[in-house]
Amino acid sequence: MTRHPALRFLMVLVSLLLLGTWGRPGLAGQPAGGGTDPRIALWLSRITPEQLLERVEELSGEQEIAVEGQPVRLRTRYSGTQEAALAAAYLREYYAGLGLQTELWPYGTAGWVNVVAVQPGWLYPEESYILCAHYDSTSSTPLTQAPGADDNASGVAAVMTAAEVLSSQPFAYTIRYVHFSGEEQGLWGSTAYAHQLALLGERIAGVINLDMLGWDGDGRPKFDVHAGAPQSPSAALGTAFADLVLQYQLPISVEVRLGPRAMEWSDHAPFWHEGYPAVLLIEDEGDFNPYYHTPQDRAVHLAPEYFAAGARAAVGLLAVLAEPLTEPLPTPAPLPTPTPWPTPACPNHLAGGDFEEGPASSAWTQASTHGYSLIAGRRPHAGEWGAWLSQENGAQDLLCQPIAIPSDAGSPTLWFWWEMWTDEISHSFDRLEARFYPAGEAHYLVLHAVDDGALQHLWRLAVVPLDALRGQSGELCFAGESDASLSTYFFLDDVALTWCGGSAGAWLPLLYRALPP
């Protein structure tokens, strides 16, 4: 059974209405009793200022941590530094230690990763709620000293604590605990992740983003919840946030900011752009942290009780949405079995499609604007060699082989595996094309195309019927083209041209062709 995310929000709002809390103004300040779940109240009581501050001190370099058994001090978490990679490894070890399905989620061309930990739901494992916080930091000295205690070790600590409290509990819906890198560079990690989820058709019912939870300089404990457009699922999620603060009598006020007052400067925004409900919980905009993006952003400046109350609000809302289950537990719903990739049923008539002859392969001709070999060992799908196109910006690369398909060929089909890595955060500028150049003609046919808006860091199989090319000869080419900024890599391997039966086709001599202008 599946349920649409919009229906989930309707159910939550009906529950709030029955509890008598729906319909209050966006600014919720005074505690109100009633309507609480004792299990959630117990979980929130386990979130203490001491444990949150200890994690902030570990993430901001004030305490040593152990990564793969070695002592480490994180003086910065600036994306691209060794310390950022160590922070990601530390987070992966932490969530794996809780028994969660954990991975380093790569994106782009520079080796940057997000950290994703998954707690499968019992009833609706295909539908997820995300609790997230970026783990990178910055300052005026980003490469050497960027402790980022408030921005954003505070958010990371809250997500870690949420997982500690909730990971042993059964929920109807899947929970994803996610940490992004590249936030300080322009939401790079969250943009890649949200886009990938949308391309895969993932069902994300709601996203709670935590960014800067610890500064309370004026002693008036207020948080802002940025919740997108009025009358949207994100706005409903924001109102549910404020109502939960009232129900559980948390000692903070919450202002739900909508429309033009809802900012897009954090990792919730890419989810809005992909059509997913999302909110940001952040400190009061009117009480700005003076240590923001400086080497002085340290744990000593945080307000422990305020910090803990904000973390409890986020964890409480996540628990309500994910629906805690009671004894006796139902049988967990199985996840769908992945559909296996198809395999060719007819013989292959292409030479060297596995590229295992290496750069000196006689089966392919290579042309690159920058002079590099297009057959490389950087990212093969299988074996030691594959093709790597668009290795530098401004690339116009061609990898070609002559073909001739008999007129009586049965089911002629082009098969190839491809993978794309990109630093682009808006699309589409860079492109991989499978082309057919008919013999003696100047034009070409695009058989299949992949651009920088496609899935990345996942090998995919392209299966292209070529019935229209029966009786034709010419060149099969793979073209990689990129613009002058933000790199995109296209990897190619295990290329096959198959058909059944058919008379022997004459292989054409390789035609000379200059690179496209």
QUIPE-V911531 format. One record per pair of residues at least 24 apart in sequence whose C-alpha atoms are under 7 Angstrom apart, sorted by sequence separation. I is the first residue (numbers start at 1). J is the second residue. D is the distance in whole Angstrom. If there is no record, write none. Layout:
# QUIPE-V911531
[[I | J | D] [I | J | D]]
This chain:
# QUIPE-V911531
[[428 | 452 | 6] [427 | 452 | 6] [428 | 453 | 6] [369 | 395 | 6] [427 | 453 | 5] [88 | 115 | 6] [132 | 159 | 7] [356 | 383 | 7] [358 | 385 | 6] [369 | 396 | 6] [131 | 159 | 7] [230 | 258 | 6] [356 | 384 | 7] [368 | 396 | 6] [369 | 397 | 6] [424 | 452 | 7] [225 | 254 | 7] [227 | 256 | 7] [229 | 258 | 6] [230 | 259 | 6] [356 | 385 | 5] [368 | 397 | 5] [222 | 252 | 5] [223 | 253 | 6] [224 | 254 | 6] [225 | 255 | 6] [226 | 256 | 6] [227 | 257 | 6] [228 | 258 | 5] [229 | 259 | 5] [355 | 385 | 6] [367 | 397 | 6] [368 | 398 | 7] [422 | 452 | 6] [221 | 252 | 5] [222 | 253 | 5] [223 | 254 | 5] [224 | 255 | 5] [225 | 256 | 5] [226 | 257 | 5] [227 | 258 | 6] [228 | 259 | 6] [355 | 386 | 5] [367 | 398 | 5] [80 | 112 | 6] [221 | 253 | 6] [222 | 254 | 6] [223 | 255 | 6] [224 | 256 | 6] [225 | 257 | 6] [226 | 258 | 6] [354 | 386 | 7] [366 | 398 | 6] [367 | 399 | 7] [224 | 257 | 7] [366 | 399 | 5] [228 | 262 | 6] [365 | 399 | 6] [366 | 400 | 7] [439 | 473 | 6] [227 | 262 | 6] [364 | 399 | 6] [365 | 400 | 5] [421 | 456 | 5] [438 | 473 | 6] [439 | 474 | 4] [226 | 262 | 5] [364 | 400 | 5] [365 | 401 | 7] [420 | 456 | 5] [421 | 457 | 6] [438 | 474 | 4] [452 | 488 | 7] [226 | 263 | 6] [364 | 401 | 5] [419 | 456 | 6] [420 | 457 | 6] [437 | 474 | 5] [438 | 475 | 7] [363 | 401 | 6] [419 | 457 | 6] [436 | 474 | 7] [437 | 475 | 5] [419 | 458 | 6] [436 | 475 | 6] [437 | 476 | 7] [419 | 459 | 5] [436 | 476 | 5] [238 | 279 | 6] [418 | 459 | 6] [419 | 460 | 6] [435 | 476 | 6] [436 | 477 | 6] [417 | 459 | 6] [418 | 460 | 5] [435 | 477 | 5] [234 | 277 | 4] [417 | 460 | 6] [418 | 461 | 6] [434 | 477 | 6] [435 | 478 | 6] [135 | 179 | 6] [233 | 277 | 6] [234 | 278 | 5] [417 | 461 | 4] [434 | 478 | 5] [128 | 173 | 6] [129 | 174 | 6] [130 | 175 | 6] [131 | 176 | 6] [132 | 177 | 6] [133 | 178 | 7] [134 | 179 | 5] [135 | 180 | 6] [136 | 181 | 5] [234 | 279 | 6] [416 | 461 | 6] [417 | 462 | 6] [433 | 478 | 6] [434 | 479 | 7] [127 | 173 | 6] [128 | 174 | 5] [129 | 175 | 5] [130 | 176 | 5] [131 | 177 | 5] [132 | 178 | 5] [133 | 179 | 5] [134 | 180 | 4] [135 | 181 | 6] [136 | 182 | 7] [138 | 184 | 7] [416 | 462 | 5] [433 | 479 | 5] [127 | 174 | 6] [128 | 175 | 5] [129 | 176 | 6] [130 | 177 | 6] [131 | 178 | 6] [132 | 179 | 6] [133 | 180 | 6] [134 | 181 | 6] [136 | 183 | 7] [137 | 184 | 7] [415 | 462 | 6] [416 | 463 | 7] [432 | 479 | 6] [433 | 480 | 7] [119 | 167 | 7] [122 | 170 | 7] [124 | 172 | 6] [125 | 173 | 6] [128 | 176 | 7] [130 | 178 | 7] [415 | 463 | 5] [432 | 480 | 5] [122 | 171 | 6] [123 | 172 | 5] [124 | 173 | 5] [125 | 174 | 5] [134 | 183 | 6] [414 | 463 | 6] [415 | 464 | 6] [431 | 480 | 6] [432 | 481 | 7] [121 | 171 | 5] [122 | 172 | 5] [123 | 173 | 6] [124 | 174 | 7] [413 | 463 | 7] [414 | 464 | 5] [431 | 481 | 5] [121 | 172 | 5] [122 | 173 | 7] [227 | 278 | 7] [413 | 464 | 6] [414 | 465 | 6] [430 | 481 | 6] [431 | 482 | 6] [84 | 136 | 7] [121 | 173 | 4] [227 | 279 | 5] [413 | 465 | 4] [414 | 466 | 7] [430 | 482 | 4] [121 | 174 | 4] [226 | 279 | 6] [227 | 280 | 7] [412 | 465 | 6] [413 | 466 | 5] [429 | 482 | 7] [430 | 483 | 6] [120 | 174 | 4] [225 | 279 | 6] [226 | 280 | 5] [412 | 466 | 5] [429 | 483 | 6] [119 | 174 | 6] [120 | 175 | 6] [155 | 210 | 5] [225 | 280 | 5] [226 | 281 | 7] [412 | 467 | 6] [119 | 175 | 5] [155 | 211 | 5] [225 | 281 | 5] [411 | 467 | 7] [79 | 136 | 6] [118 | 175 | 6] [119 | 176 | 6] [155 | 212 | 6] [224 | 281 | 6] [225 | 282 | 7] [252 | 309 | 7] [78 | 136 | 5] [118 | 176 | 5] [154 | 212 | 6] [155 | 213 | 6] [209 | 267 | 7] [223 | 281 | 7] [224 | 282 | 5] [251 | 309 | 7] [430 | 488 | 7] [432 | 490 | 7] [77 | 136 | 5] [78 | 137 | 5] [117 | 176 | 6] [118 | 177 | 6] [152 | 211 | 6] [154 | 213 | 6] [209 | 268 | 6] [223 | 282 | 6] [224 | 283 | 6] [250 | 309 | 6] [77 | 137 | 5] [78 | 138 | 6] [116 | 176 | 7] [117 | 177 | 5] [151 | 211 | 7] [152 | 212 | 5] [154 | 214 | 6] [223 | 283 | 5] [224 | 284 | 5] [76 | 137 | 7] [116 | 177 | 6] [117 | 178 | 6] [151 | 212 | 5] [222 | 283 | 7] [223 | 284 | 5] [409 | 470 | 7] [81 | 143 | 7] [116 | 178 | 5] [150 | 212 | 5] [222 | 284 | 6] [424 | 486 | 6] [115 | 178 | 6] [116 | 179 | 7] [150 | 213 | 7] [407 | 470 | 5] [423 | 486 | 5] [78 | 142 | 6] [115 | 179 | 5] [150 | 214 | 6] [405 | 469 | 7] [406 | 470 | 6] [407 | 471 | 4] [423 | 487 | 6] [78 | 143 | 6] [114 | 179 | 6] [115 | 180 | 7] [150 | 215 | 7] [405 | 470 | 5] [406 | 471 | 5] [422 | 487 | 6] [423 | 488 | 6] [76 | 142 | 7] [98 | 164 | 7] [114 | 180 | 5] [405 | 471 | 5] [422 | 488 | 4] [76 | 143 | 7] [114 | 181 | 6] [405 | 472 | 6] [421 | 488 | 6] [422 | 489 | 6] [76 | 144 | 6] [113 | 181 | 6] [215 | 283 | 7] [245 | 313 | 6] [404 | 472 | 6] [405 | 473 | 6] [421 | 489 | 5] [75 | 144 | 7] [76 | 145 | 5] [77 | 146 | 7] [98 | 167 | 7] [213 | 282 | 6] [218 | 287 | 7] [404 | 473 | 4] [420 | 489 | 6] [421 | 490 | 7] [75 | 145 | 5] [76 | 146 | 4] [206 | 276 | 7] [207 | 277 | 6] [208 | 278 | 6] [209 | 279 | 6] [210 | 280 | 6] [211 | 281 | 6] [212 | 282 | 5] [213 | 283 | 6] [217 | 287 | 6] [403 | 473 | 6] [404 | 474 | 6] [420 | 490 | 5] [75 | 146 | 6] [76 | 147 | 5] [206 | 277 | 5] [207 | 278 | 4] [208 | 279 | 5] [209 | 280 | 5] [210 | 281 | 5] [211 | 282 | 5] [212 | 283 | 6] [216 | 287 | 7] [403 | 474 | 6] [419 | 490 | 6] [420 | 491 | 6] [75 | 147 | 6] [204 | 276 | 7] [205 | 277 | 7] [206 | 278 | 6] [207 | 279 | 6] [208 | 280 | 6] [209 | 281 | 6] [210 | 282 | 6] [402 | 474 | 6] [403 | 475 | 6] [419 | 491 | 5] [244 | 317 | 7] [402 | 475 | 4] [403 | 476 | 6] [418 | 491 | 5] [419 | 492 | 7] [215 | 289 | 6] [401 | 475 | 6] [402 | 476 | 6] [418 | 492 | 5] [114 | 189 | 6] [128 | 203 | 6] [129 | 204 | 6] [400 | 475 | 6] [401 | 476 | 5] [417 | 492 | 6] [418 | 493 | 7] [127 | 203 | 5] [128 | 204 | 5] [129 | 205 | 6] [130 | 206 | 6] [131 | 207 | 6] [132 | 208 | 6] [133 | 209 | 6] [194 | 270 | 6] [198 | 274 | 6] [241 | 317 | 6] [400 | 476 | 6] [401 | 477 | 6] [417 | 493 | 5] [126 | 203 | 7] [127 | 204 | 6] [128 | 205 | 6] [129 | 206 | 5] [130 | 207 | 5] [131 | 208 | 5] [132 | 209 | 5] [133 | 210 | 5] [190 | 267 | 6] [194 | 271 | 6] [400 | 477 | 4] [416 | 493 | 6] [417 | 494 | 6] [127 | 205 | 7] [129 | 207 | 6] [130 | 208 | 6] [131 | 209 | 6] [132 | 210 | 6] [133 | 211 | 6] [399 | 477 | 5] [400 | 478 | 6] [416 | 494 | 6] [417 | 495 | 7] [187 | 266 | 7] [191 | 270 | 5] [195 | 274 | 7] [398 | 477 | 6] [399 | 478 | 5] [416 | 495 | 4] [187 | 267 | 6] [190 | 270 | 6] [194 | 274 | 7] [398 | 478 | 6] [399 | 479 | 7] [415 | 495 | 6] [416 | 496 | 6] [398 | 479 | 5] [415 | 496 | 5] [397 | 479 | 5] [398 | 480 | 7] [414 | 496 | 6] [415 | 497 | 6] [397 | 480 | 5] [414 | 497 | 5] [183 | 267 | 7] [396 | 480 | 6] [397 | 481 | 6] [413 | 497 | 6] [414 | 498 | 7] [107 | 192 | 7] [221 | 306 | 6] [395 | 480 | 7] [396 | 481 | 5] [413 | 498 | 5] [61 | 147 | 6] [395 | 481 | 5] [396 | 482 | 7] [412 | 498 | 6] [413 | 499 | 6] [60 | 147 | 4] [215 | 302 | 5] [216 | 303 | 6] [395 | 482 | 5] [412 | 499 | 4] [60 | 148 | 6] [214 | 302 | 5] [215 | 303 | 6] [394 | 482 | 5] [411 | 499 | 5] [60 | 149 | 5] [214 | 303 | 6] [393 | 482 | 6] [394 | 483 | 5] [410 | 499 | 5] [411 | 500 | 6] [216 | 306 | 7] [390 | 480 | 5] [393 | 483 | 6] [394 | 484 | 5] [409 | 499 | 6] [410 | 500 | 5] [389 | 480 | 5] [390 | 481 | 6] [393 | 484 | 5] [409 | 500 | 6] [410 | 501 | 6] [214 | 306 | 7] [390 | 482 | 6] [393 | 485 | 6] [409 | 501 | 6] [410 | 502 | 7] [56 | 149 | 6] [60 | 153 | 7] [214 | 307 | 5] [409 | 502 | 4] [59 | 153 | 6] [213 | 307 | 6] [393 | 487 | 6] [408 | 502 | 5] [392 | 487 | 7] [408 | 503 | 7] [406 | 502 | 6] [56 | 153 | 5] [213 | 310 | 6] [406 | 503 | 6] [56 | 154 | 6] [390 | 488 | 7] [391 | 489 | 6] [406 | 504 | 7] [390 | 489 | 5] [406 | 505 | 5] [389 | 489 | 6] [390 | 490 | 6] [405 | 505 | 6] [56 | 157 | 6] [389 | 490 | 5] [404 | 505 | 5] [55 | 157 | 6] [79 | 181 | 6] [388 | 490 | 6] [389 | 491 | 6] [404 | 506 | 6] [79 | 182 | 6] [388 | 491 | 5] [404 | 507 | 6] [387 | 491 | 6] [388 | 492 | 6] [403 | 507 | 6] [52 | 157 | 6] [387 | 492 | 5] [402 | 507 | 7] [403 | 508 | 7] [52 | 158 | 7] [386 | 492 | 6] [387 | 493 | 6] [402 | 508 | 6] [386 | 493 | 5] [402 | 510 | 6] [379 | 491 | 7] [381 | 493 | 6] [380 | 493 | 6] [2 | 124 | 7] [43 | 165 | 6] [354 | 493 | 6] [353 | 493 | 7] [354 | 494 | 4] [353 | 494 | 5] [354 | 495 | 6] [353 | 495 | 4] [353 | 496 | 6] [350 | 496 | 6] [150 | 297 | 6] [350 | 497 | 5] [146 | 294 | 7] [147 | 295 | 6] [149 | 297 | 5] [348 | 496 | 6] [349 | 497 | 5] [146 | 295 | 5] [148 | 297 | 5] [149 | 298 | 5] [173 | 322 | 5] [348 | 497 | 5] [349 | 498 | 6] [145 | 295 | 6] [147 | 297 | 6] [148 | 298 | 7] [149 | 299 | 5] [172 | 322 | 6] [173 | 323 | 7] [348 | 498 | 4] [147 | 298 | 6] [171 | 322 | 6] [172 | 323 | 5] [347 | 498 | 5] [348 | 499 | 7] [171 | 323 | 5] [172 | 324 | 6] [346 | 498 | 6] [347 | 499 | 6] [140 | 293 | 7] [158 | 311 | 5] [162 | 315 | 6] [171 | 324 | 4] [172 | 325 | 6] [346 | 499 | 5] [347 | 500 | 6] [139 | 293 | 4] [140 | 294 | 6] [170 | 324 | 6] [171 | 325 | 5] [346 | 500 | 5] [138 | 293 | 6] [139 | 294 | 4] [170 | 325 | 6] [139 | 295 | 6] [129 | 322 | 7] [5 | 205 | 5] [125 | 333 | 7] [123 | 332 | 6] [124 | 333 | 7] [126 | 335 | 7] [122 | 332 | 4] [123 | 333 | 5] [125 | 335 | 7] [36 | 247 | 6] [122 | 333 | 6] [35 | 247 | 6] [36 | 248 | 6] [26 | 239 | 7] [34 | 247 | 6] [28 | 242 | 6] [32 | 246 | 5] [33 | 247 | 5] [31 | 246 | 5] [32 | 247 | 6] [33 | 248 | 7] [30 | 246 | 7] [33 | 249 | 7] [32 | 249 | 6] [28 | 246 | 7] [31 | 249 | 4] [31 | 250 | 7] [22 | 243 | 7] [21 | 243 | 6] [29 | 252 | 6] [9 | 233 | 7] [29 | 253 | 4] [28 | 253 | 5] [29 | 254 | 7] [27 | 253 | 7] [28 | 254 | 5] [6 | 233 | 7] [27 | 254 | 6] [28 | 255 | 7] [27 | 255 | 4] [26 | 255 | 5] [27 | 256 | 7] [26 | 256 | 5] [191 | 425 | 7] [188 | 425 | 7] [57 | 299 | 6] [56 | 299 | 6] [53 | 299 | 7] [49 | 304 | 5] [49 | 305 | 6] [199 | 455 | 7] [49 | 308 | 5] [196 | 455 | 6] [48 | 308 | 6] [47 | 308 | 7] [47 | 312 | 7] [44 | 312 | 5] [44 | 316 | 7] [40 | 316 | 6] [40 | 319 | 7] [109 | 421 | 6] [108 | 421 | 5] [109 | 422 | 6] [107 | 421 | 7] [108 | 422 | 4] [109 | 423 | 6] [108 | 423 | 5] [107 | 456 | 7] [107 | 457 | 7] [106 | 457 | 7] [109 | 487 | 7]]
